[in-house]
Amino acid sequence: MVEPIRKILKVFVDNGLFEEGVELIGSWCFKLYQDYLGVRKFPLSSLDVDFLIPVPFHGKEHLGFIKQLEDLGFEADFKRDGSLFLWNADLKIEFITVEKSGGTDKAIRIKKLGIDAIPLRHVGFLLDGSVTITDAGLKIKVPSPVRFCLHKLIIAPLRKKPDKNLKDLQQAIYTSTIVDKREMWQMFLSLPRKWQQTVLRSIDKAEGELPLLKEDIDKLRLTLQNVK
């Protein structure tokens, strides 16, 4: 992991946040899959460092950890929805949490962390069965690759920007190559029917958008075909 990201992760490790259920998600989670779990390399560029916070958050109070991130050279700011993020010239740290039933456009308060997090649909799916990857002595909690893959296929159609849609599809297909096929099949089978259909449509779209990954896409489709 590159040094600026490692410094951010160390703040989370030093505060015990990964032990209390927080996960690193998004592209920097995917980078750990590449570095340690065997996902093939391809160029990865992302300014966003995303952390998923479970709600309710049952950990201890960590009201000083934002100051620790600021001490790394980040500036705290707020989005229109009230959610906190930190930024510098190279990176942006964001806090994501599970959208409450009924939906909301407002940030959700995580009192023990002293932050307001962005509520997003479907991210609760990433919280179960998480795994821990050790990078330079830092134990970092991330989603299981199976859930990461399926989640990317579920949310890809929701992306408004084509480049983000394509990145979701790429990361899903690349991650699919390292997962246990039976586990993938069983997880897919457990999804709501609507989510299953979305996953299959995303796979079909990936075939058109990512012709160089056709072999991997065909293998993923074959894994899931028995539960169509």
C-alpha positions as CSV (number, residue, x, y, z in Angstrom):
1,M,0.0,0.0,0.0
2,V,1.3,3.5,-0.8
3,E,2.6,5.4,2.2
4,P,-0.1,8.2,2.3
5,I,-2.9,5.5,2.4
6,R,-0.9,3.5,5.0
7,K,-0.7,6.6,7.3
8,I,-4.5,6.9,7.1
9,L,-5.0,3.3,7.9
10,K,-2.7,3.5,10.8
11,V,-4.9,6.1,12.5
12,F,-7.8,3.6,12.2
13,V,-5.8,0.7,13.5
14,D,-4.4,2.7,16.4
15,N,-8.0,3.6,17.4
16,G,-9.1,0.0,17.1
17,L,-11.8,1.0,14.6
18,F,-11.3,-2.1,12.3
19,E,-11.8,-4.3,15.4
20,E,-15.0,-2.4,16.1
21,G,-16.6,-3.2,12.8
22,V,-15.3,-0.4,10.5
23,E,-14.3,-1.6,7.0
24,L,-12.1,-0.1,4.2
25,I,-14.2,-0.4,1.1
26,G,-14.0,0.8,-2.5
27,S,-10.9,1.0,-4.7
28,W,-8.3,0.9,-1.9
29,C,-9.9,-2.3,-0.6
30,F,-9.6,-3.7,-4.1
31,K,-5.9,-2.7,-4.1
32,L,-5.5,-4.9,-1.0
33,Y,-7.1,-7.8,-2.9
34,Q,-4.6,-7.2,-5.7
35,D,-1.6,-7.0,-3.3
36,Y,-2.5,-10.0,-1.0
37,L,-5.4,-12.1,-2.4
38,G,-4.2,-12.7,-5.9
39,V,-6.5,-10.4,-7.9
40,R,-4.7,-9.6,-11.2
41,K,-3.1,-6.2,-11.5
42,F,-4.5,-3.4,-13.7
43,P,-4.0,0.4,-13.4
44,L,-5.8,1.7,-10.4
45,S,-6.3,5.4,-9.7
46,S,-8.7,6.7,-7.1
47,L,-8.7,9.9,-5.0
48,D,-11.4,8.5,-2.6
49,V,-10.5,6.5,0.5
50,D,-13.9,5.1,1.7
51,F,-14.7,3.7,5.1
52,L,-17.9,1.9,5.9
53,I,-19.3,2.5,9.4
54,P,-21.9,0.0,10.8
55,V,-25.0,1.5,12.5
56,P,-25.6,1.3,15.3
57,F,-21.9,1.7,16.0
58,H,-21.1,-0.3,19.1
59,G,-17.5,0.7,19.5
60,K,-15.9,3.1,22.0
61,E,-15.8,6.8,21.7
62,H,-13.1,8.1,19.4
63,L,-13.8,11.8,19.3
64,G,-10.2,12.7,18.7
65,F,-9.5,10.5,15.6
66,I,-10.6,13.2,13.1
67,K,-7.9,15.5,14.6
68,Q,-5.4,12.7,14.1
69,L,-6.3,12.6,10.4
70,E,-6.1,16.4,10.2
71,D,-2.6,16.1,11.7
72,L,-1.7,14.1,8.5
73,G,-2.4,17.2,6.4
74,F,-6.1,16.8,5.7
75,E,-8.7,19.5,6.0
76,A,-12.2,18.7,7.3
77,D,-15.2,19.9,5.3
78,F,-18.9,19.1,4.9
79,K,-21.1,18.2,1.9
80,R,-24.5,19.6,1.4
81,D,-26.1,16.7,3.1
82,G,-24.1,17.5,6.2
83,S,-21.7,14.6,5.9
84,L,-18.1,15.1,7.0
85,F,-15.1,14.4,4.6
86,L,-11.4,15.2,4.8
87,W,-9.3,16.2,1.9
88,N,-5.9,17.3,0.7
89,A,-4.5,17.9,-2.8
90,D,-4.2,14.2,-3.5
91,L,-6.9,12.3,-1.5
92,K,-10.4,12.5,-0.1
93,I,-11.5,10.5,3.0
94,E,-15.2,9.7,3.2
95,F,-17.4,7.9,5.7
96,I,-20.2,5.7,4.4
97,T,-23.0,4.1,6.4
98,V,-26.1,2.0,5.8
99,E,-29.2,3.9,4.6
100,K,-32.1,3.7,7.0
101,S,-35.3,2.1,5.9
102,G,-37.4,4.5,3.9
103,G,-34.3,6.3,2.7
104,T,-32.9,9.7,3.6
105,D,-31.0,12.5,1.9
106,K,-29.4,13.6,5.2
107,A,-26.2,12.4,6.7
108,I,-26.4,10.0,9.6
109,R,-24.8,11.0,12.9
110,I,-22.2,8.6,14.3
111,K,-22.0,10.1,17.8
112,K,-19.1,8.0,19.2
113,L,-16.9,9.0,16.2
114,G,-18.0,12.7,16.1
115,I,-18.9,12.4,12.4
116,D,-21.9,12.5,10.1
117,A,-21.7,9.7,7.5
118,I,-23.2,9.4,4.0
119,P,-26.1,6.9,3.9
120,L,-26.0,4.6,0.9
121,R,-28.2,1.8,-0.3
122,H,-26.9,-1.8,-0.3
123,V,-23.7,-1.2,1.6
124,G,-25.0,-3.2,4.6
125,F,-24.5,-6.3,2.4
126,L,-20.7,-5.7,2.8
127,L,-20.6,-5.9,6.6
128,D,-21.2,-9.6,7.0
129,G,-18.4,-12.1,6.7
130,S,-15.6,-9.5,6.5
131,V,-12.0,-10.5,6.2
132,T,-8.8,-9.0,7.7
133,I,-5.7,-8.3,5.5
134,T,-2.4,-7.5,7.1
135,D,-0.4,-4.8,5.3
136,A,3.0,-3.8,6.8
137,G,1.8,-5.0,10.2
138,L,-1.6,-3.1,10.0
139,K,-4.6,-5.4,10.3
140,I,-7.3,-3.9,8.0
141,K,-10.8,-5.2,7.8
142,V,-12.4,-5.3,4.3
143,P,-15.5,-7.0,2.8
144,S,-15.3,-10.6,1.7
145,P,-14.3,-10.8,-2.0
146,V,-17.6,-12.6,-2.8
147,R,-19.7,-9.8,-1.3
148,F,-17.5,-7.1,-2.8
149,C,-17.9,-8.7,-6.3
150,L,-21.7,-9.1,-6.0
151,H,-22.1,-5.6,-4.5
152,K,-20.2,-4.0,-7.4
153,L,-22.5,-5.8,-9.9
154,I,-25.6,-4.7,-7.9
155,I,-24.6,-1.0,-7.7
156,A,-23.0,-0.6,-11.2
157,P,-26.4,0.3,-12.9
158,L,-27.0,3.0,-10.2
159,R,-23.9,4.9,-11.2
160,K,-24.6,8.2,-13.0
161,K,-21.1,8.5,-14.4
162,P,-20.1,6.0,-17.1
163,D,-16.5,5.8,-15.8
164,K,-17.6,4.8,-12.4
165,N,-20.0,2.2,-13.9
166,L,-17.1,0.8,-15.9
167,K,-14.8,0.7,-12.9
168,D,-17.4,-1.2,-10.8
169,L,-17.7,-3.8,-13.6
170,Q,-14.0,-4.1,-13.9
171,Q,-13.4,-4.6,-10.2
172,A,-16.3,-7.1,-10.0
173,I,-15.0,-9.3,-12.8
174,Y,-11.4,-9.2,-11.6
175,T,-12.4,-10.1,-8.1
176,S,-14.6,-12.9,-9.3
177,T,-11.5,-14.8,-10.4
178,I,-10.3,-15.4,-6.9
179,V,-13.5,-16.4,-5.1
180,D,-14.7,-19.8,-4.2
181,K,-17.2,-20.8,-6.9
182,R,-19.5,-22.6,-4.6
183,E,-19.5,-19.7,-2.1
184,M,-20.3,-17.3,-4.9
185,W,-23.2,-19.6,-6.1
186,Q,-24.6,-19.9,-2.6
187,M,-24.3,-16.1,-1.9
188,F,-26.0,-15.3,-5.2
189,L,-28.8,-17.8,-4.5
190,S,-29.4,-16.0,-1.1
191,L,-30.0,-12.6,-2.8
192,P,-33.4,-11.2,-3.4
193,R,-34.7,-12.0,-6.9
194,K,-34.4,-8.4,-8.0
195,W,-30.8,-8.3,-7.0
196,Q,-30.1,-11.5,-8.8
197,Q,-31.6,-10.1,-12.0
198,T,-29.5,-6.9,-11.6
199,V,-26.3,-9.0,-11.2
200,L,-27.0,-11.0,-14.4
201,R,-27.8,-7.8,-16.3
202,S,-24.5,-6.3,-15.1
203,I,-22.6,-9.4,-16.3
204,D,-24.3,-9.0,-19.7
205,K,-23.2,-5.4,-19.9
206,A,-19.7,-6.2,-18.8
207,E,-19.4,-8.6,-21.7
208,G,-20.1,-5.7,-24.1
209,E,-18.0,-3.2,-22.3
210,L,-15.0,-5.4,-21.4
211,P,-14.3,-7.7,-24.3
212,L,-10.8,-8.5,-23.1
213,L,-12.3,-10.0,-20.0
214,K,-14.7,-12.3,-21.9
215,E,-13.2,-15.5,-20.5
216,D,-13.5,-14.4,-16.9
217,I,-17.0,-13.1,-17.6
218,D,-18.1,-16.4,-19.1
219,K,-16.7,-18.3,-16.1
220,L,-18.7,-16.1,-13.7
221,R,-21.9,-16.5,-15.7
222,L,-21.3,-20.3,-15.7
223,T,-21.0,-20.2,-11.9
224,L,-24.3,-18.5,-11.6
225,Q,-26.3,-20.1,-14.4
226,N,-27.8,-22.9,-12.4
227,V,-29.9,-20.4,-10.3
228,K,-31.3,-18.2,-13.1
